Amino acid sequence: QVQLVESGGGSVQAGGSLRLSCAASGNTYSSTCMGWFRQAPGKEREGVAAIYTGVGSTYYPDSVKGRFTISQDNAKNTVYLQMNSLKPEDTAMYYCVAQSFRGPCGTKWSRLLYEHGYWGQGTQVTVSS
């Protein structure tokens, strides 16, 4: 089992920035895919970033590319999500996810994490206009 604890959410005005943190503990893999998802009320859960912790390869959907950056600190077993130029449509609950097996993210990272991941409890991000 893997335990994930997110922090760093909050309220910010449009154009502002936030940095989310995800601390992992338990049976973590040194080389696996970890990511961030978000879910707004009435909408499906959406993958917004992923990182292959083995080499640091990163993945983003077009909706956040250039604004969000995922990074890792292997010594702290922590993954970060730096969010810049935030928009009201970024308002959502943000979840950290860790792939339940060793291996890279791949092009289908969002589906793999959604279906085969350990999930944190989430942290709320609210962006006001």
C-alpha positions as CSV (number, residue, x, y, z in Angstrom):
1,Q,0.0,0.0,0.0
2,V,1.0,3.6,-0.7
3,Q,-0.2,6.6,1.3
4,L,-0.3,10.0,-0.3
5,V,-0.9,13.2,1.5
6,E,-1.6,16.4,-0.5
7,S,-1.1,19.9,0.7
8,G,-0.8,23.5,-0.6
9,G,-4.3,24.1,-1.9
10,G,-6.2,27.3,-1.2
11,S,-7.9,30.3,-2.7
12,V,-6.2,32.6,-5.2
13,Q,-7.2,35.3,-7.7
14,A,-7.0,34.7,-11.4
15,G,-3.4,35.0,-12.7
16,G,-2.0,33.9,-9.4
17,S,0.1,30.8,-8.5
18,L,-0.1,27.9,-6.1
19,R,2.2,25.0,-5.5
20,L,0.8,21.7,-4.4
21,S,2.8,19.0,-2.6
22,C,2.3,15.3,-2.4
23,A,4.2,13.3,0.2
24,A,4.3,9.6,-0.5
25,S,4.9,6.8,2.1
26,G,4.6,3.1,2.4
27,N,5.5,0.7,-0.4
28,T,6.6,3.3,-2.9
29,Y,8.6,2.5,-6.0
30,S,11.7,4.4,-7.0
31,S,10.7,4.3,-10.7
32,T,7.0,4.7,-11.3
33,C,4.5,7.1,-12.7
34,M,3.0,9.7,-10.4
35,G,0.5,12.4,-11.3
36,W,-2.1,14.9,-10.4
37,F,-5.8,14.8,-11.3
38,R,-8.5,17.3,-10.7
39,Q,-12.2,17.2,-10.4
40,A,-14.6,20.1,-10.5
41,P,-18.2,19.8,-9.4
42,G,-20.3,18.0,-12.1
43,K,-17.3,17.2,-14.2
44,E,-15.2,14.1,-14.8
45,R,-11.8,13.6,-13.1
46,E,-9.1,14.9,-15.4
47,G,-5.4,14.2,-15.4
48,V,-3.4,17.4,-15.4
49,A,0.2,16.2,-15.0
50,A,2.4,13.1,-14.6
51,I,6.0,12.4,-14.0
52,Y,8.0,9.2,-14.4
53,T,10.1,9.3,-11.3
54,G,12.8,7.1,-12.8
55,V,14.1,9.8,-15.2
56,G,11.8,12.8,-14.7
57,S,9.9,12.6,-17.9
58,T,6.8,14.8,-17.7
59,Y,3.4,14.7,-19.3
60,Y,0.6,17.4,-19.6
61,P,-2.7,17.8,-21.4
62,D,-3.0,20.9,-23.6
63,S,-5.4,22.5,-21.1
64,V,-2.5,23.2,-18.7
65,K,0.6,22.9,-20.8
66,G,2.9,25.9,-20.2
67,R,1.1,26.9,-17.0
68,F,1.6,23.8,-14.8
69,T,4.8,22.1,-13.9
70,I,5.2,18.8,-12.1
71,S,8.5,18.0,-10.4
72,Q,9.9,15.6,-7.8
73,D,12.2,15.5,-4.8
74,N,13.2,11.8,-4.5
75,A,15.0,12.4,-1.2
76,K,11.7,13.5,0.3
77,N,9.5,11.1,-1.6
78,T,7.5,14.2,-2.7
79,V,6.0,15.3,-6.0
80,Y,5.0,18.9,-6.6
81,L,2.6,20.7,-8.9
82,Q,3.5,24.3,-9.6
83,M,0.5,26.1,-11.0
84,N,0.9,29.5,-12.6
85,S,-1.4,31.9,-14.5
86,L,-4.4,30.2,-12.8
87,K,-7.8,30.6,-14.3
88,P,-11.3,30.3,-12.7
89,E,-11.7,27.1,-14.7
90,D,-8.8,25.6,-12.8
91,T,-11.0,25.5,-9.7
92,A,-11.3,21.9,-8.6
93,M,-10.3,19.3,-6.0
94,Y,-6.8,18.2,-6.9
95,Y,-5.6,14.6,-6.2
96,C,-2.2,13.1,-6.2
97,V,-2.0,9.6,-7.7
98,A,0.8,7.0,-7.7
99,Q,0.8,4.1,-10.1
100,S,0.5,0.8,-8.4
101,F,3.3,-0.9,-10.3
102,R,6.8,-0.1,-11.4
103,G,7.3,1.4,-14.8
104,P,7.0,4.6,-16.9
105,C,3.9,6.7,-17.5
106,G,3.6,6.2,-21.3
107,T,1.2,8.0,-23.6
108,K,-1.9,6.5,-21.8
109,W,-0.7,7.8,-18.4
110,S,-4.0,9.3,-17.5
111,R,-6.0,6.1,-18.0
112,L,-3.3,4.0,-16.3
113,L,-3.2,6.2,-13.2
114,Y,-6.9,6.5,-13.0
115,E,-7.4,2.7,-13.2
116,H,-4.3,1.5,-11.4
117,G,-3.3,4.1,-8.9
118,Y,-3.3,4.9,-5.3
119,W,-5.1,8.1,-4.5
120,G,-4.7,10.8,-2.0
121,Q,-7.6,12.6,-0.2
122,G,-7.3,15.7,-2.3
123,T,-6.7,19.4,-1.8
124,Q,-9.1,22.1,-2.9
125,V,-8.0,24.9,-5.3
126,T,-10.3,27.8,-5.8
127,V,-9.5,30.5,-8.4
128,S,-11.6,33.7,-8.3
129,S,-12.0,36.1,-11.2
